[in-house]
Amino acid sequence: MNYYKVEGHNHLVRDPETNSIINANMTDHQEYLAKRNARDEENQKIQNLESDVANIRGDLDEIKFLLRSIVNESRWYND
């Protein structure tokens, strides 16, 4: 396929069939992909941490409930 150079931009070409502009610099594309993947991994880590924190909060609520139950039962037996 023949692409046409975009005036003033050495790394850009135009596809005559779709009239779209394509970045012909593969290094830039690879850098973009690496940054996107790193960002996606970081977002996944954050989601995992948020989920872990929510689970820990639920566990703490359950522990507090059980401790209160134990304290209330011991008061009932001591009265």
Z-matrix of the N, CA and C atoms (Angstrom, degrees):
N
C 1 1.444
C 2 1.519 1 108.46
N 3 1.284 2 116.91 1 140.95
C 4 1.464 3 122.64 2 178.71
C 5 1.516 4 109.54 3 -96.12
N 6 1.313 5 114.95 4 124.30
C 7 1.449 6 121.28 5 175.33
C 8 1.521 7 108.49 6 -106.64
N 9 1.310 8 115.95 7 153.41
C 10 1.453 9 121.49 8 178.44
C 11 1.521 10 109.29 9 -107.62
N 12 1.321 11 116.38 10 137.47
C 13 1.450 12 120.46 11 178.32
C 14 1.525 13 109.96 12 -67.50
N 15 1.337 14 114.32 13 143.89
C 16 1.456 15 120.48 14 175.71
C 17 1.519 16 106.92 15 -91.02
N 18 1.307 17 115.41 16 124.67
C 19 1.463 18 120.93 17 -175.65
C 20 1.525 19 110.97 18 -60.63
N 21 1.319 20 115.88 19 130.18
C 22 1.456 21 121.87 20 177.89
C 23 1.512 22 114.30 21 85.80
N 24 1.335 23 117.98 22 -1.00
C 25 1.469 24 122.08 23 -179.02
C 26 1.526 25 108.66 24 -136.35
N 27 1.314 26 115.89 25 104.75
C 28 1.461 27 120.55 26 -176.01
C 29 1.522 28 113.45 27 -67.01
N 30 1.314 29 117.78 28 -27.88
C 31 1.451 30 121.03 29 -175.02
C 32 1.536 31 113.70 30 -97.35
N 33 1.316 32 117.84 31 1.16
C 34 1.462 33 121.30 32 179.94
C 35 1.523 34 110.94 33 -109.14
N 36 1.354 35 114.51 34 139.80
C 37 1.467 36 120.58 35 175.52
C 38 1.526 37 108.12 36 -132.96
N 39 1.340 38 115.13 37 158.24
C 40 1.463 39 120.82 38 179.29
C 41 1.522 40 109.34 39 -111.01
N 42 1.337 41 114.61 40 133.49
C 43 1.459 42 121.49 41 175.54
C 44 1.529 43 107.30 42 -84.11
N 45 1.341 44 118.69 43 117.83
C 46 1.468 45 120.16 44 -176.06
C 47 1.533 46 113.35 45 -68.14
N 48 1.321 47 118.41 46 -25.42
C 49 1.467 48 120.21 47 -179.17
C 50 1.522 49 112.47 48 -74.79
N 51 1.343 50 116.44 49 -42.96
C 52 1.458 51 120.29 50 -177.06
C 53 1.521 52 112.73 51 -103.30
N 54 1.328 53 115.84 52 -10.68
C 55 1.457 54 123.18 53 -177.50
C 56 1.527 55 111.99 54 64.52
N 57 1.347 56 116.95 55 17.13
C 58 1.458 57 120.62 56 179.26
C 59 1.517 58 110.43 57 -86.15
N 60 1.317 59 115.09 58 156.07
C 61 1.457 60 121.37 59 177.63
C 62 1.520 61 107.82 60 -99.98
N 63 1.326 62 115.99 61 133.75
C 64 1.457 63 122.46 62 -175.84
C 65 1.520 64 108.79 63 -120.78
N 66 1.326 65 115.81 64 135.92
C 67 1.458 66 121.02 65 174.40
C 68 1.520 67 107.10 66 -83.05
N 69 1.314 68 116.75 67 112.40
C 70 1.458 69 121.82 68 -176.61
C 71 1.523 70 112.20 69 -87.10
N 72 1.304 71 117.97 70 -0.57
C 73 1.457 72 122.23 71 -179.60
C 74 1.530 73 108.27 72 -87.17
N 75 1.325 74 117.38 73 102.04
C 76 1.454 75 121.57 74 -176.40
C 77 1.525 76 112.27 75 -68.04
N 78 1.323 77 117.40 76 -28.60
C 79 1.466 78 120.32 77 178.56
C 80 1.525 79 110.22 78 -62.47
N 81 1.322 80 116.78 79 -44.95
C 82 1.468 81 120.65 80 177.38
C 83 1.520 82 110.69 81 -60.55
N 84 1.311 83 115.92 82 -42.16
C 85 1.470 84 120.15 83 -179.83
C 86 1.521 85 110.92 84 -63.88
N 87 1.319 86 117.74 85 -43.60
C 88 1.461 87 121.23 86 179.34
C 89 1.535 88 110.80 87 -64.72
N 90 1.320 89 117.13 88 -39.57
C 91 1.466 90 120.83 89 176.98
C 92 1.519 91 110.58 90 -63.51
N 93 1.325 92 116.49 91 -41.54
C 94 1.460 93 120.68 92 178.12
C 95 1.520 94 110.31 93 -61.17
N 96 1.329 95 116.99 94 -46.94
C 97 1.463 96 120.80 95 -179.95
C 98 1.529 97 111.43 96 -61.48
N 99 1.322 98 116.88 97 -41.94
C 100 1.466 99 120.60 98 179.70
C 101 1.532 100 110.64 99 -63.34
N 102 1.339 101 117.29 100 -43.45
C 103 1.455 102 120.87 101 178.92
C 104 1.523 103 111.16 102 -65.63
N 105 1.326 104 116.56 103 -40.66
C 106 1.462 105 120.38 104 179.08
C 107 1.521 106 110.58 105 -63.86
N 108 1.326 107 116.79 106 -43.96
C 109 1.464 108 120.34 107 179.21
C 110 1.519 109 111.36 108 -64.24
N 111 1.327 110 117.21 109 -40.67
C 112 1.464 111 120.63 110 177.88
C 113 1.522 112 110.66 111 -63.37
N 114 1.336 113 116.69 112 -41.44
C 115 1.463 114 120.99 113 178.45
C 116 1.524 115 110.91 114 -64.59
N 117 1.338 116 116.63 115 -42.19
C 118 1.465 117 120.45 116 178.60
C 119 1.525 118 111.46 117 -63.61
N 120 1.343 119 116.72 118 -40.61
C 121 1.461 120 120.60 119 177.95
C 122 1.524 121 110.76 120 -64.39
N 123 1.321 122 116.41 121 -41.16
C 124 1.466 123 120.71 122 178.76
C 125 1.529 124 110.31 123 -64.03
N 126 1.322 125 117.26 124 -42.53
C 127 1.464 126 120.83 125 177.68
C 128 1.525 127 110.85 126 -62.61
N 129 1.320 128 117.44 127 -39.07
C 130 1.465 129 121.21 128 178.71
C 131 1.525 130 110.36 129 -65.49
N 132 1.329 131 117.08 130 -40.79
C 133 1.463 132 120.67 131 177.11
C 134 1.519 133 110.65 132 -61.06
N 135 1.328 134 116.34 133 -42.52
C 136 1.463 135 120.57 134 -179.92
C 137 1.525 136 110.09 135 -64.19
N 138 1.326 137 117.26 136 -43.15
C 139 1.470 138 120.18 137 178.04
C 140 1.520 139 111.10 138 -62.10
N 141 1.331 140 116.84 139 -40.71
C 142 1.466 141 120.45 140 178.47
C 143 1.522 142 110.97 141 -63.57
N 144 1.341 143 116.82 142 -42.49
C 145 1.461 144 120.30 143 178.69
C 146 1.528 145 111.51 144 -64.52
N 147 1.320 146 116.76 145 -41.21
C 148 1.463 147 120.03 146 178.36
C 149 1.517 148 110.66 147 -62.99
N 150 1.305 149 117.00 148 -40.14
C 151 1.457 150 121.31 149 177.63
C 152 1.529 151 110.67 150 -65.00
N 153 1.328 152 116.36 151 -43.09
C 154 1.469 153 120.51 152 178.06
C 155 1.524 154 111.26 153 -61.22
N 156 1.322 155 117.04 154 -42.87
C 157 1.461 156 120.98 155 179.25
C 158 1.529 157 110.31 156 -63.26
N 159 1.313 158 117.16 157 -42.00
C 160 1.467 159 120.56 158 178.61
C 161 1.524 160 110.42 159 -62.59
N 162 1.333 161 117.07 160 -40.80
C 163 1.465 162 120.36 161 178.23
C 164 1.525 163 111.45 162 -65.50
N 165 1.318 164 116.75 163 -40.78
C 166 1.465 165 120.75 164 178.60
C 167 1.525 166 110.50 165 -64.79
N 168 1.318 167 116.64 166 -40.10
C 169 1.479 168 119.64 167 177.40
C 170 1.525 169 110.52 168 -60.93
N 171 1.331 170 115.53 169 -43.37
C 172 1.465 171 119.07 170 178.00
C 173 1.516 172 111.44 171 -62.43
N 174 1.327 173 116.90 172 -42.04
C 175 1.462 174 120.73 173 178.15
C 176 1.523 175 110.95 174 -63.39
N 177 1.331 176 117.87 175 -41.60
C 178 1.466 177 120.88 176 178.53
C 179 1.525 178 111.25 177 -64.23
N 180 1.320 179 116.54 178 -40.02
C 181 1.470 180 119.26 179 177.10
C 182 1.521 181 110.60 180 -61.38
N 183 1.319 182 116.47 181 -41.23
C 184 1.467 183 120.29 182 179.07
C 185 1.526 184 110.82 183 -66.07
N 186 1.321 185 117.29 184 -41.54
C 187 1.472 186 121.39 185 178.23
C 188 1.522 187 110.10 186 -62.97
N 189 1.332 188 117.49 187 -43.25
C 190 1.467 189 120.39 188 178.78
C 191 1.528 190 110.50 189 -62.34
N 192 1.321 191 116.85 190 -41.61
C 193 1.459 192 120.45 191 178.99
C 194 1.526 193 110.44 192 -61.65
N 195 1.335 194 116.40 193 -44.96
C 196 1.461 195 120.03 194 -179.50
C 197 1.527 196 111.27 195 -65.56
N 198 1.318 197 117.46 196 -41.02
C 199 1.464 198 120.28 197 178.03
C 200 1.522 199 111.19 198 -63.23
N 201 1.325 200 116.53 199 -41.82
C 202 1.466 201 119.35 200 177.56
C 203 1.526 202 110.88 201 -62.67
N 204 1.329 203 116.35 202 -38.58
C 205 1.461 204 120.70 203 178.25
C 206 1.516 205 110.63 204 -63.15
N 207 1.316 206 116.97 205 -42.80
C 208 1.465 207 121.47 206 179.24
C 209 1.526 208 110.35 207 -63.98
N 210 1.328 209 116.90 208 -44.11
C 211 1.460 210 120.97 209 179.70
C 212 1.518 211 110.14 210 -63.50
N 213 1.323 212 117.28 211 -43.88
C 214 1.469 213 120.47 212 179.83
C 215 1.517 214 111.32 213 -65.10
N 216 1.322 215 118.76 214 -38.67
C 217 1.469 216 121.39 215 178.36
C 218 1.521 217 110.73 216 -66.47
N 219 1.323 218 116.42 217 -40.35
C 220 1.469 219 119.07 218 -179.40
C 221 1.524 220 110.07 219 -67.22
N 222 1.326 221 118.34 220 -33.46
C 223 1.455 222 120.83 221 176.10
C 224 1.531 223 110.32 222 -66.96
N 225 1.306 224 116.57 223 -38.47
C 226 1.465 225 121.43 224 -179.16
C 227 1.517 226 110.18 225 -65.16
N 228 1.331 227 116.65 226 -40.50
C 229 1.455 228 120.84 227 -179.36
C 230 1.535 229 111.65 228 -73.07
N 231 1.328 230 117.01 229 -29.38
C 232 1.473 231 120.26 230 -177.57
C 233 1.524 232 111.90 231 -82.72
N 234 1.294 233 118.78 232 -16.43
C 235 1.473 234 120.40 233 -178.92
C 236 1.477 235 112.90 234 -81.39
